Amino acid sequence: MAVFATYAAYLVISVVLTIAVGWALARSGRALLTSASGDERMAAAVSRLLVLGFCLLNLGFVALTASVPGQISSGRQAFGMLFPKVGAELLVLGALLAASVTVFTRFRRRQRPGPAAAQPPPPPRQPGLPGSPAAPGPGAAPFWRHGPGRPAPGPRQAVH
């Protein structure tokens, strides 16, 4: 009977942990993907697929580690078998959660346009409009560039 109770406790704890972490991953992942792509249906679908893979991997681990070697004759021995299994389950949940967040983040980066593509170039400045540079005053000689009606500067002479 103690073996059955240990199996039952391990399965209940593992399934509850998997559902809780999967639910949090689905909720946060959907929000992250929606902000990246703008398409809520696609974000929900991708989030569901990732959470499904997360749950299948985790519950597969639970099924592989559910066996108990030997006989369990006391409650103390049952807890001695149960806690390392739940600890391993938590480590696997953490690793799978980190992998899922990495996938969500990569998907978000791939969907988000770069900073250069996000903003259109500013309009060209026109003299006389607010925010444009003022025209040079009378007698001013622009030396940094030439424009229409101004000859290009001649060759430079060496200064001794």
N, C-alpha and C positions, 0 to 999 in steps of 0.2 A: 504493500500500500504506500509506503514512503517513496518508492520509485515513481509511482504514478503521480503523487502529489508534487514531487520535484519536477517532473516533466511538465505537468500542468502549470505550475508556477512559472517555470522558465518560458513556456510558450505564451502565457498571458502577459507577462512582463515584456517580452520581446515584441509581441504584436502591438501592444499599447504604445511602446516607445517608437516603433516603426510608423504607426499611424500619426502620432503626435509630431514627429519630426517631418514626416512626409507632408502633412497638412501645412506646417509652417513653411516648408520649402515651396510648396505649390503656391501659397498666397504671396510670398515675397518674390518668387521667381516670376510669377505672372505680372506683378507690378513692374518689375525690372525690365522684362521683355516688352511690355506695353509702352514704357517710356522710351525704349530704344527703337522700336519699329513703328509705333503708332497704330498698328493693326491689332486690336484686342482679340479677335478670333484666332489669329495666328499665334499670338502670345499665349493664349489659353491652351491651344493644341500642343505647342512645344513644351509648355510647362507640364501638361499632363503626361506627355511621353517621358520626360525626364523623371518625373516622380514615379511613374510606373517602373522604369528601369531601376530607380533607387529602391523601391519596395521589393522588387523581385530579387535583386542582389542581396539585400539584407535578409529577407526571409529565407533565401537559399542558404545563407550562412547559418541562420538559426537551425534549419533542418539538418545541416551537416554536423553541427556541434551539439545536437540534442541528446546524443547517446551518452549514457553514464556507465563508465567502466565499473564492474564489480557490483556488489550489493550495498544498499543503503539500509542501515539498521537503526539509525537514530536521527533525530531532528538536527543535531549538531553536524552529523555527517552530510545530511541533505543540504544544509546551508553552506557547508564547506565545498560542496559540488556546485551549488547554484551561483554563489557570488562571483567566482572566476568566470563563469559563463556569461553572466550579466555584464561584468566588466569588459570582457572581450566584445560583447554585443555593442556596448557603448562606444568602444574604440572604432569598431567597424562603422557604426552610425556616423561618428564624427568624420571619419575618412571619406565616406560616401557623400556626406553633406559638403565637405570641402571640395570634392571633385565636382559636385553638381553646381556649386556656386562658381567655380572656375569656368564651367561650361556656359552658365548664364552670362558671366562677365565677358567672355570671349564673343559670345553671340551679340551682346550689346555693343561692344566695340566695333564689330564688323558691320552692324547695321547703322551706326552713327556716322554721319559724314564728317570729314575732317574740318578743322577750323577755317581753312581757306575756302572750301566749298559752301560753308554755312552762311557766309556773309557776302553779298554782292559788292563789287568794287565801288568806291565812292565816285560820285560824278566829278567831271573835270571842273576845276575852278575857272571862273570867268571874271575878268577885271571889272570892278565897279559894283559887284554884288557884295552883300554883307558876308564876312568870313573869308573873303578873298584878299590877297595881298594888295596893298595900296600901290598905285602907279608911282614911279619915281618922279621926284620934283623936277622943276626946270633946271637944266644944267647938270643933272646927274648923269654920270656915265656908268652904265651897267658893265661891269668888267667880268662877270662870271659866265655870261652867255651872250650870244648875238641873236637878234631877231630880224623880222622883216624890216628892210630899210637900213639895217646896220651892217656894216661890213664885218667879216670874220676877223679876229685879231691876227696880226702878222706873226712871223716867226719870232720866238723869244731870243733875246740877246743875253749872252752870259754876263753876269755882274762880277767885276773883279774886286 
